[in-house]
Amino acid sequence: MVEEISKKDRRKAERYLLHYDKLVKDYTWRKYVYTTSEKVINIGGKSGRRISDMTACTAIKNLEFDKKNAEELKWLTAVRVCFAGLGERKKIFIKCRIGAEKSGYKMSTRGRHAWVVCTQQRYIQNTGETISERSVIRWWRKIIDRTCTIKREL
């Protein structure tokens, strides 16, 4: 039985798809800061047994960080898997969509979405193929749905 994808998940997937590079850098930086902090790990409770091996300490901190941020890690992994499974044309489409987002073409609340035309123009410039507005919107929705499905399966 296929569960309905919520609007909240779609928005989150869109955010992770459009800002993937920045979010990965941020996650990696926060993980680095967390693992290199001077916090000592106790494994023996009150007895005070501590891990003195720095490699083991870093590995445990990595696991702790990933456990604390499991939801974010799942979204990042889902986007990475989604990107890896896309064909050549869809990868070009994603680059065009991200470029439209970075240039300030956000979603409007009424009427035609500004990013659609910008993405369409960029896609035509990169490939030489024409693509309709409906196809742009359909492709984007399918990619979002695929990302949500992958995240749910993780």
N, C-alpha and C positions, 0 to 999 in steps of 0.2 A: 504494500500500500504506500503510495507516494504522499508524503506530507506536503501541505501547502507552505510555500515559502513566504515568510512574513515580510511586510514592508520595511520593518526595522533591519532585517537581515539583508534585504536588497540595498538599502542605503549604506549599510556597513560594507558590503561587498564592493559597491561602487567607490566608496572612499578608499578601500584598500587597493583596488585596481588602478585608480587614478594617481594615487600617491605612494605606490609600492616602493619605489627606490628610496624615497625619503623615510618612509616608515621602517624599512629594513635597516637603514643607516642608524636611525634613532634607537631601534631595538638592540642592534649590535653594540652601540656605544653604551647604552644603559647596562647591558650585560657585562661589558668590559669593566665599567666602573664598579659594578656590584662584585664581580669576581676578584678584582684587584684591591678591594678595600681591606683594611687591616683587621677586620672582624675574625676572631678566632673561633673555630668550630669545636664545640664540646660534643663528644659522642658517648660519654659515660655518665651523664647526668650529674649528680652531686659529687661523685668521686673525683671529678676534675680531669678525667682523661681527655687529652686534647690531641688533635691531629697536627703533627709537626711537619709532615711531608707536604711541601707546597703544591706538588702536582695533584695529590689526593685532595687537598683542601680546595684547589681551584675546580676540580671535577665535581666535588660535592656542591660548591657554590653555583656552578653551572646548572646542575640538576635542580637546586632550590629555586634559582631564578626562572628556569623554564616552567617549573611547577606553579610558581606564583603568577606567571604570565601565560598560562596555558591557552586561554581564549585568544589572545593576540597572536601567539605562536601558531595556533590552528588556522587563523585567517591568513597569516603570511604564507604558511605552507600551502593552503588551498589556492592562493593566487599564483604561487610558484608552479604548482602542478598544472593549473589551468593554462598558464602561459606556455608551459612545456608541451602541452597537448594541442596547441593551436597550429593551424597551417600557415603557410607563408602569407597569404592574403590577409588573414585575420591578424597576424602579428603586425603587418603594416597598418591595418585599421586601428589597432590598439595604440600604436605610436602616434597616429594622426589624432585619435581621440584625446590622448594625454597632452599632446601639443595644443589642442583646442582649449583644454582645461587650463593649461598654464598661461595661455595668452589672454585669459579672462572671459572666455565665453562660457558663462555658467548657465545653469538651468533656470528658465523663467517659470513663473507660476501660471501664466496663461499664454495661450497662443503657441507659436512654433518655438521650439528650443533653439537657442542661438548656436549651441555647440554642434547641432546637426549639420547646418550649412557649412560651418568652418571645417568640420571633419570631412564632409563630402568633398570640399575643395582641396584639402590637403591630400586626400586619398587619390583624387584624380591627378594631382601634380606628381605624386610619387609613383603611381602605377600606369597612368595613361588610360585607365579604364574608368568608365562612368559608373556611378552607383546612385540609386534612387534614395530619396529621403527615408522612405519606408524600409528599405534594406538596411540603411545605417541604424535606424532605431531597432529593427528586428535583430540585427547582429549584436548590438550592444546589450539588449535584453537577454539574448541567449547566452552571452558570455557571463553576465551577472548571474543568471540562473545556474549555469554550470559551476561557477565559483561557489555559490551557496550549497549546491548539491555535494560538491567535493568536501566542503567544510563540514557538512552534516555527517558525512561518511568517515571522517577522521576520528 
